[in-house]
Amino acid sequence: MLVPYVLYLGALPLVNRVHPVIFGLPFLFVWLLGATLLTPVAVWLTRRGDRR
C-alpha cells in the first residue's frame, strides 16, 4: 500500500516539470493520471494477497 503514497507524494518533487509534454499534456499531469490509474491496481493486489 506504499505504492500510491510514493507515486503521489514521494516522487512529486522529482516529476514536477512542465516539459516534456506527453500527448499535449504537461509531464506532471500525465504522472498524476498514471498514479490515479495504478492506485486501484495496487489496492486490488494488496487485497488479493491478504486473502491468502
C-alpha positions as protocol buffer text, in pm:
chain_id: "A"
residue {
  index: 1
  type: MET
  ca { x: 0 y: 0 z: 0 }
}
residue {
  index: 2
  type: LEU
  ca { x: 301 y: 229 z: -18 }
}
residue {
  index: 3
  type: VAL
  ca { x: 277 y: 248 z: -397 }
}
residue {
  index: 4
  type: PRO
  ca { x: 8 y: 519 z: -408 }
}
residue {
  index: 5
  type: TYR
  ca { x: 187 y: 723 z: -143 }
}
residue {
  index: 6
  type: VAL
  ca { x: 518 y: 707 z: -330 }
}
residue {
  index: 7
  type: LEU
  ca { x: 355 y: 783 z: -665 }
}
residue {
  index: 8
  type: TYR
  ca { x: 162 y: 1084 z: -537 }
}
residue {
  index: 9
  type: LEU
  ca { x: 381 y: 1240 z: -269 }
}
residue {
  index: 10
  type: GLY
  ca { x: 723 y: 1075 z: -265 }
}
residue {
  index: 11
  type: ALA
  ca { x: 804 y: 1133 z: -630 }
}
residue {
  index: 12
  type: LEU
  ca { x: 626 y: 1467 z: -665 }
}
residue {
  index: 13
  type: PRO
  ca { x: 939 y: 1683 z: -624 }
}
residue {
  index: 14
  type: LEU
  ca { x: 1112 y: 1473 z: -890 }
}
residue {
  index: 15
  type: VAL
  ca { x: 836 y: 1491 z: -1152 }
}
residue {
  index: 16
  type: ASN
  ca { x: 718 y: 1850 z: -1103 }
}
residue {
  index: 17
  type: ARG
  ca { x: 812 y: 1955 z: -1456 }
}
residue {
  index: 18
  type: VAL
  ca { x: 624 y: 2128 z: -1734 }
}
residue {
  index: 19
  type: HIS
  ca { x: 849 y: 1984 z: -2003 }
}
residue {
  index: 20
  type: PRO
  ca { x: 850 y: 1723 z: -2154 }
}
residue {
  index: 21
  type: VAL
  ca { x: 499 y: 1736 z: -2291 }
}
residue {
  index: 22
  type: ILE
  ca { x: 338 y: 1394 z: -2344 }
}
residue {
  index: 23
  type: PHE
  ca { x: 30 y: 1374 z: -2569 }
}
residue {
  index: 24
  type: GLY
  ca { x: -1 y: 1752 z: -2536 }
}
residue {
  index: 25
  type: LEU
  ca { x: -15 y: 1737 z: -2155 }
}
residue {
  index: 26
  type: PRO
  ca { x: 247 y: 1851 z: -1904 }
}
residue {
  index: 27
  type: PHE
  ca { x: 454 y: 1570 z: -1754 }
}
residue {
  index: 28
  type: LEU
  ca { x: 316 y: 1627 z: -1403 }
}
residue {
  index: 29
  type: PHE
  ca { x: -43 y: 1581 z: -1525 }
}
residue {
  index: 30
  type: VAL
  ca { x: 50 y: 1258 z: -1705 }
}
residue {
  index: 31
  type: TRP
  ca { x: 230 y: 1136 z: -1391 }
}
residue {
  index: 32
  type: LEU
  ca { x: -73 y: 1204 z: -1169 }
}
residue {
  index: 33
  type: LEU
  ca { x: -306 y: 1042 z: -1420 }
}
residue {
  index: 34
  type: GLY
  ca { x: -86 y: 731 z: -1426 }
}
residue {
  index: 35
  type: ALA
  ca { x: -74 y: 724 z: -1046 }
}
residue {
  index: 36
  type: THR
  ca { x: -452 y: 751 z: -1034 }
}
residue {
  index: 37
  type: LEU
  ca { x: -489 y: 457 z: -1271 }
}
residue {
  index: 38
  type: LEU
  ca { x: -232 y: 244 z: -1084 }
}
residue {
  index: 39
  type: THR
  ca { x: -377 y: 301 z: -738 }
}
residue {
  index: 40
  type: PRO
  ca { x: -678 y: 66 z: -781 }
}
residue {
  index: 41
  type: VAL
  ca { x: -443 y: -200 z: -918 }
}
residue {
  index: 42
  type: ALA
  ca { x: -220 y: -169 z: -611 }
}
residue {
  index: 43
  type: VAL
  ca { x: -521 y: -190 z: -378 }
}
residue {
  index: 44
  type: TRP
  ca { x: -656 y: -493 z: -565 }
}
residue {
  index: 45
  type: LEU
  ca { x: -320 y: -671 z: -548 }
}
residue {
  index: 46
  type: THR
  ca { x: -295 y: -597 z: -175 }
}
residue {
  index: 47
  type: ARG
  ca { x: -644 y: -732 z: -111 }
}
residue {
  index: 48
  type: ARG
  ca { x: -577 y: -1039 z: -324 }
}
residue {
  index: 49
  type: GLY
  ca { x: -257 y: -1113 z: -132 }
}
residue {
  index: 50
  type: ASP
  ca { x: -424 y: -1053 z: 204 }
}
residue {
  index: 51
  type: ARG
  ca { x: -699 y: -1310 z: 149 }
}
residue {
  index: 52
  type: ARG
  ca { x: -442 y: -1590 z: 132 }
}
